[in-house]
Amino acid sequence: MSGPCLYLPKMGRRAILSASALGLSQAAWPGRAASGASAQIAAGNGTQPGFGRAKRCIFLFMWGGPSHLDTFDPKPDAPDEVRGEFDVISTRTPGLYLSEHFERLATLTDRVAIVRSFTHDDPAHLSSAHTLLTGHLPPVNKSDDEPPSERDTPHLGAMFHALRPTGSALPSAVTMPWQAYHPSAPGGTAPGQHGGWLGRSADPMLITGDPSEPNWQVPALELLDGVDVHRLNRREELLARIDEQRHALDSMAALATSAYGMAAGIGDHVLQQSRAFELLASSDVHAAFDLTQETDETRDRYGRHVHGQCVLLARRLVESGVPFVNVNWHNDGEAFWDTHGDNFRRLKRDLIPPADRALSALIEDLETRGMLEDTLIVWVGEFGRKPQITRGNAGREHWPFCFSGLFAGGGIRGGTIYGASDDQGGYPVEHATSPHAIAATVLHAMGVPENTTLQDRASRPHPLYADRPLTDLFT
């Protein structure tokens, strides 16, 4: 892909001018509460450790399923067919050992909590991704056949669309650099990455492209069906016309909500047009996405690759006021973290070094800026890998029965090891924890009480928590 792209509705000149005739509604931008969806938030959780400590969250999703045995839960005393090729490295936390290739993270473990006892029974990428990214089981579990649908639970970022409006042109949630997609899975794109039953207007803003490329920039008008500023006879004049006519679109959106219940029709389309125009008009949005404002030293520290620059961009976005940023492991042209074949070569050459570099840079950068204590970092995949190595290609198969993840910032107690697996990393033997607890922990840290519900477009309430948060991780 040669350049970045924002996931916005494609509109030709006529559609854009039609939108200008209607005007724009402030309520239409996804940073504001979703029309047709409301939250019921009651008091609660306030006395539990960590509640409300985080103002923002950066969720690093290692799409494909990292091998826990070769990352955060090595088994150096296990048989050869389990232990694998890597040595272990000591860390700043007594008794905590990591894979030798997490050299930078090893010096920062006093700032992180590692969970070694996540477990579920779904070996499919797509459905397990839904569970991880939403905190709820998908409509069809244990399946790589089901694409996203309006029956899905909203992505965590989509929840914050309704719960944490930014009050500005900045979105409440951003996903980058793509929506996790598995080319060999019939369902393709993983469910749980959209607005789900909240509607498409709640979708996190999707930013694609490679921010490490010299010509990467925030898209402008020419990306909307080739319509550029000259064909629109000066964008400033057009936006001024739109601004004068906001009330007309308010009425249009209200009518669409009444007639369609915010179904994926005219209501969502109008709101998405509004979203596009507000984005293009906002200097704050352009500044937040401008990586050229970072020093070369900082950009080098995160790594001059897709993942590193996406993580740096995530830091810029949360610093600018975006509450939730999801960085998916990018399309690396091989198999992401899905290391069925050549597990050890892929991990030590392509996967762990950039992940280690970006994660450690993020922790240090947030700490230097005084933001680590109120920014929650999550690093996790949808499952782990089977302890027994596949002979011949040195691969590891899917293994949802035990896997690891990492939390940092946002009130997390550094130097924490939570849970434990058996001597081969096959199953938890202490504090078995569901992936539902990951979303619950994010919501808890962000100050969302356990009894909070969100209404779908048919006014049916849905609880946001499907498990208890991991309060033992917090100070």
N, C-alpha and C positions, 0 to 999 in steps of 0.2 A: 504494500500500500504506500503510495507516494506522499500522501499528506494526511493531515488530521481531518476528522469529520465529527460533527455533532449530530447525535441522533435526533433529528427534527423532521417534521413533515415536509415533504418536497412540495414546493409551490411554484407555479409559474407566475408570469407577470399578472395575468388576470386574477389569479387567486390572491396575490398579494394586494392588488389594488382593491379587490373586494373586501379584504380584511381592513384596509384603510378606511373604506366607506363605513364600516361598522364601528371602528375604533377598538381600543384595547381596554380590558378590565384589569385593575390591580389585583383583583381576587383570582385572576386566571392563572397566574404564575404558580408553578408547583411549590414554591417556597411558602405558599399560603395554604390554609386549610382547604382540603378537597371539597368541592361542591358535592352535595349528596352523600358525604361521609363525615361522621363526627366522632369525636373521642369522648368516652366517659372515663374520666380520671378521678379516682378517689384518693384520699390521703392514705398513706401506708408506706412501709419499708423504712421510714425515716430514722429509726433507731438501729437499723442493721448496718454492719460495717460496709463502707464503700458507697452507700446510696447517695446518688446525686453528685459524686465527686468529679465526674467527667462532664465537660462542656461539649466535647466533640469526640469522634471515634474514627480511627483509620483501620480499616478491616482488610488485611492482606490475605487473599484467598489463593492458596497454592493448588490450583486446579489440576487434577489428575491423581492426587493421593500420594503425598510424600511417604517414603519409607521411614517409619519411626525408628527402626533399628539402625538406620544409617544417618540419623539426624539427632533427635533429642533423647532417644532411649536405647543407646547401644548396649550390646550384650557381649562384652569381651571374653567372658568365661564360657560362652555357649559353644556347642560343636561348630566345626568349620562351616557346615551347610546352613547354619543360622547366623553365625557371627559376621560373616562377610569379609570383605577385603580391607575395611578401614580400621585404623587404630582409633583410640579415644584420646581426648585432650582434657586435662584438668581445667577447672574454671575458678572464678573468684568465689564461688559458693562451695564450701566444704562438702565433699561427698557427691557433688554433681559433676558428671562427665558427659561430654558431648562428642559427636563425630569430630575427628581431627580437622575436618574442612570448615568448621565454624570457628575459625581462628579469632575473628573480631568479636563475635558474640560472646566467646568464652571470657573476654575481659569485662563484660558488662552484665553478667548474670546476677549481680547484686541489685540490678534494676528490674529484673523480670521474674515471672512465675511460670514454671513449666508444668503442664498437666500431662501425666503419662497414662491416664486411665479412661480416655474417651472410648466409647464402645457403642456399636449398633449392629444390625444384622443385614444391612442392605449393601450388596456388592456392586450395584449399578451406579455409574457416574451421575447420570442425570437426576434420578430421584433423590439420591443422597445429597447432591448439591442443593436441591430445594430445601431439604431438611436443615442443612447447615446454614443457609443464607436467610432462612425465614424463622427457624426455631420450631417448625411444625412439619409433620409428615405431608407429602404431596398427595394430590388426589389419587394417583396410581403409584404405589410404592414398589420398590425393587424392579424398576423398569428403566431401560434406556430407549423405550419406544415412544414415550409421551413428551411432546413438545410443550412449551409454555401455553397456558390457557387462563381464562378469566376465573377459573376455579382455584387457581393457585393462591396460597397465602402470600400477601405482599412481601417483597424483599424488605429487609431491615431498613434500608434507605427510604423505601416507599412509606414505611410506617412513620418515619421522621418527617416526611412530606406533610403528613396530617398533624403530627405532634409538635414539630419544631419549625414553624414557618420563620424564615429569616427576616422578613419585613423589608426585603430589598430585592433587587434583580438577581442576586445570587441564589442558586438552588439550595434546597435542603439536603440533597444527596447527589453524589456524582459517582458513576462507575467508569472505570477505564482499565486497559486500553481497548477492551472489547467485551462482549457478553460471552461468557464461557460456552464454548461450542465443541462438540466431539464429532469429528468428521465420520467416524465409523459407527456412530450410534444412530439408529433410525430416527430418533427424535431430534437429533441435531443439537439445537440450543438447549441448554439446561433450563428447566423451569425454576421459578422462584427468584428470577432476576428482574421482575417487572412489578407493576402496580397490582397485579392479580385482581382480587375482588374489589379493590379500591378504584380500578379503572386505569386506563393508559395515561391519563393526565397525571397520575401519581408516579409514573416511571421515574427512576433516577435518571438524571441527565447522563447520557452515554457519550464519552469522549474517546475517539479512536485515533489511530496513527501512532507514530513513533516520536515521542518528544525529544529523543536524543538526536534526531536528524537536524542539521543546521537550518533548514528552511521550515521547521515545524512552527506553526502559529495558530492562533484561534481562528476558526473559519469566519469568513465575512460574507457579504451578500451574494457574491458570485457563486457560492456553493449551493444556493437555492435555485436549482434548475437553470443555472447559468445566468441568472439575473444579476447584473452588476449595478453599481451606483449610477452609471451614466444612463442606462436604460430606464432607471426609475426617476430620472430628472432630479437628482440630488436627494440622497437619503434623508437629509435633515428636514427638508420640506415635507417629505412623505410622513416622517415620524411626527412632525408637528401637526399635520392633519389628523393623524391617528389619535394623538393625545387630546385634541379638541373634541373628539367624538367617543370618548370612553363610555358614556352612559348608554349609547346605543348597543354596544357589545355586552354590557351588563345585563340588559334586558334579553338579548339573544341567548346568553349563557343560562339565564334563569329559565327561559322557555325550554331550552334543550334539556335542562335538568328535569323539569317537570314532565316533559313528554317522553324522555328516553331513560330516565333514572341514571343519567351519565353513562349510558351504554356506549360502546365504541362506535359512535356515529358523529352527528353534527356537533354535539356538545364537546366531546374530546377534541375534535378537529379544530373547532374555534379556539379552545383553550391552548392547544399546541401552537396555533398561529400566533396567539398572544405571547406565548413563551418565546418564540423565535424573535419577535420584534423587540421585546424587552431585553433579551440577551444582546442583540445587535446594538441597542442604544446605550448600553451600560458601560461606562468607563471603568467601574469597579470590577465588573466581570473580566474585561480585557486585561486589567492589571493583575488580577488573581492568576490568570493563565500565562502570564508573561515570564517565562523562565529566563529570559535574557537579563532580568533584574537580579538574578543570582550571580555570585562571583564564580569564576572558573574553578576556584578551589572547592567551593561547595558542590558544584556540579560534578567535579571529579570525585569528591568524597562519596557521593551516592552511587557513582558508577555511570559511565557514558554508554548506557544501554537502555533498552526499553523499560525494564523493570525499575532500574535505579532512578531514571528521570520521572517515571510515573509516581514513585514514592516521594520524590522531592516535590513534584507538583501537588501531591496529596497534602504535604505539609503546608504549601502555600495556600491551598484552598481552605483548610481548616483555620489557618491563621487569619484568613480574610473573612471568616464567618460561616463557612459551610459546615453544618453539624456532622455529616456522615460522608466519608469517602471510602469506596470499595475499589481496591486495586486487585484485579484478577491476574494470575500469572498469564502472560501473553501467549499468543500463537507463535511458538518458537520453531515451527516447521518440522518438529519431530514427534513428540508425544506428551509435551508438558511434563508433569511429574508422574505420568503414567508409565513407569519404567518396567514394563513386562520384559523387555529385552535390553541387555547392556546397561543394567541398573547402575553399576559402579562407575563406569566411564561417564555416563550422563550426569550422575550426581556430582562427581568431582570436577568435571570440565564445564558443564553448561548450567547446572541448577543451583548447587549450594553456593559457589563463590558470589554470583550476583545477588542472591537472596541474602547472604550473610553481610555483604557490603552495604546493601540498601537498608536492611533492618538496623544494623548497628549505627549507621549514619543518622537514621531517623531518631533513634533513642537519644543519641548525643546532641543532635541539633535541637530537638525539643527541650532537652534539659538546659542547654545553653540559653535558649530563648525564654526560659521560665515557664514553659508550656507543658512539660511532661506530667506534672501532677494533676492537670485537668484535661489531658488528652489520653484516651484509652487506645492502646494498640492491641490488635488481635492478629495472630499469625497461625493459620491452620489450613488443612486440606479436608476433603470430604471423607477420607478414610486412610488407613495405613497400608502396609504391604505384608504379604505372607512371610512368616519367619523362614520357612524352608526355601532356599534359593533354587530356582529352576536351572538345572544343569544344562550346559550347552551354550546358553546365551547370557548366563549370569544375571537373570532377571528375577523379579519378585512379582507375584500376582496380587490382585486386589485382596485386602484383608480389613473388613470393617470392624472386626471383633476387638481390636485394640489399636489405638493410635494416639498421637501426641499433639499438643498445641501449645502456644505461648501467649501470655498476656503481659503487658507492660503499661506503665503510666496510669493515670486516672485513679490513683489511690491504691494500686496493686502493691502488695508487699513484695519487695525485691528479695531475691535469694530463696524463693519458695519452690519446693518440689511437691506437687500435689498428686496423690495417687501413685500406684505402682503396678507394673505388669509382672507376669511370672518370669521364670528364668530364661525363657525363650522369646518373650515378647508376644505371646499368643493371646493372652487374656488378662484383664485386670484382676489383681488380687487385693487391691485396696482402693476404696473410693471410686468404684465403677461409676462413670459419668456419661450421660447421654449427650449427643450433639445439641439437643434442645436447650441444654444448660448454657451453651455458648451465647445464643441469642438472649436468653434470660439474663445472663451476666452483663451483656452490653446494655440492655434496657435498664437494669438495676443501676449500673454505674452512671447512666445518663439521666437518672432521676425519674424513671417511669415506674409507678407502683405496680405491684403484682396483680392487682385487681382491675387494671386498666383494660378497657375494651375499645375496639374501633368498629364502627358500623359500616357495612358494605353499602352498595348503591341501592339495595332493597331495604335498607334500615335495619338489617339483622346485625346484632352485636356479636363480635368475635373477640375472645380473650387473646391477648398478645403473648402471654407466658404459657408454655407447655411443660415447664420444669422449673425447679427452684434455681436461683442464681448461685454461683459459687462464692458465697460471702466469705469463706475461709481464705480466699486469695487476697482480701483487702486488709489494710491496716486499720 
